[in-house]
Amino acid sequence: MAMTEQEILAGLGEIIDEVAGVPADQVTPDKTFVDDLDIDSLSMVEIAVAAQDKFGVEIPDDQLKDLKTVQDVIDYVRRAGVSA
């Protein structure tokens, strides 16, 4: 069964809190990882790996650079989850 946007957001919030120390309640769909959440590229890779494990989707490195906002990741996980 596909996850809802809220479930993905909650999971992503937990991951970002764990990896980057950003409180989960500050992780909202309109936030950008670099500018708003101050997440560097190394942390982004860690977040991607954790998201792959948590959501069971593959996030190739060439796709990672296109995921600029929290909403981008939610959309990506939903698309990848549907095709899985």
C-alpha positions in Angstrom: 0.0 0.0 0.0 1.3 3.4 -0.9 2.2 5.8 2.0 0.4 9.0 2.4 2.2 12.4 2.1 1.8 12.9 5.9 3.4 9.5 6.6 6.3 10.2 4.3 6.8 13.7 5.8 6.7 12.2 9.3 9.3 9.6 8.4 11.5 12.2 6.6 11.2 14.4 9.7 12.5 11.6 11.9 15.4 10.9 9.5 16.4 14.6 9.2 16.3 15.0 13.0 18.5 11.9 13.4 21.0 12.8 10.6 21.2 16.6 10.8 19.7 17.4 14.2 16.9 19.5 12.7 13.8 19.1 14.8 11.1 17.1 12.9 8.5 19.8 13.5 10.6 22.2 11.4 10.6 19.8 8.4 7.8 21.0 6.2 7.1 20.4 2.5 8.1 24.0 1.5 11.5 23.9 3.2 14.7 23.6 1.1 17.4 21.3 2.4 20.3 23.7 1.9 18.9 27.1 2.5 16.2 26.5 5.1 17.3 23.4 6.9 21.1 24.0 6.5 21.8 20.5 5.4 25.1 19.9 3.5 25.7 17.4 0.7 27.2 14.8 2.9 24.1 14.8 5.2 21.9 14.7 2.1 23.5 11.4 1.1 22.9 10.0 4.6 19.3 11.2 4.5 18.9 9.6 1.1 20.3 6.3 2.3 18.1 6.3 5.4 15.0 7.2 3.2 15.8 4.4 0.9 15.8 2.0 3.8 12.7 3.5 5.5 10.6 3.8 2.4 12.0 1.0 0.3 12.7 3.2 -2.7 15.9 3.6 -4.7 17.3 7.2 -4.9 20.1 7.2 -7.5 22.9 9.8 -7.0 22.0 11.6 -10.2 18.4 12.1 -8.8 19.6 13.3 -5.4 20.9 16.6 -6.7 17.4 17.4 -8.1 15.7 16.9 -4.7 16.0 20.5 -3.4 12.9 20.7 -1.1 11.2 18.4 1.3 8.3 18.2 -1.1 10.6 17.0 -3.9 11.5 14.0 -1.7 7.9 13.3 -0.8 6.9 13.4 -4.5 9.8 11.2 -5.4 9.0 8.6 -2.7 5.4 8.6 -3.7 6.3 8.1 -7.4 8.9 5.4 -6.7 6.6 3.7 -4.2 3.8 3.5 -6.7 6.0 1.8 -9.3 7.6 -0.6 -6.8 
